[in-house]
């Protein structure tokens, strides 16, 4: 199983992770043999990377969420966001159901957020919401939050950007720099989100505060209220780093997509001014530094492919040398270590 740029994917390779449409439906299922037609279509849809394998047994990729829950979450968030945009009555039940599944699935202590989910620009907002929801829930679990707290956190994280549905679409889709007025309007999404979530019976006020505070920063340089340090709620501090991490690793806010370990290093360099260092550390313990599919250089100068990652170990298949094709387990105190990621 590998994570390859689309240009390097060959006809006949098998898709290792299903591709979902913006409504959460499966467009191409895992195991599909990629044809020239499929590859052209994916290119036209702006996909730039794919998880692929050469043999059916290569396709065992375990994400933090099951594919079914992931797809249901995208669907629930999309429907809710679209209803918000159309100012229709909001039904949060589907989102609350999905939150239950998400919290259930991340209770396994060994699960890390280890998949860079495939995304194209057209349905970025919904996928981003689900990614941030998943990362934040894993972080909350790792700091020992109760089930009730995890559900409040997950709901706030999934809906943190719902206020964007109250912003002019021309601003949301604009590429390049926003004018001062446009930027000011964009910033109002935090307050709108707070008001929308707060108004719904059954959703906690703390979930609403996640939307309100997710653009605040430790030193008061954030918005909308320039809160500092202790004025920012724990849930918002968690979502703040999860949101930035996902934006960096999906290449939205930075010129090039950062790899997981680079994004963590970037966040570390911005702590304690922007981010709470404890939260950055928690993130580093909750996401895989080298996700499944990474090709890495080992300190024995051989090249390996990461095929599994948990909090306790990394599984690597040798791609070079006498042991080519064999798998080894790397534990934190082993002498064999990763030097750097190659692709
Ligand atoms: Fe936001």
Boltz pocket constraint, residues with backbone or C-beta under 6 A from the ligand:
constraints:
  - pocket:
      binder: B
      contacts: [[A, 160], [A, 161], [A, 189], [A, 214], [A, 215]]
      max_distance: 6.0
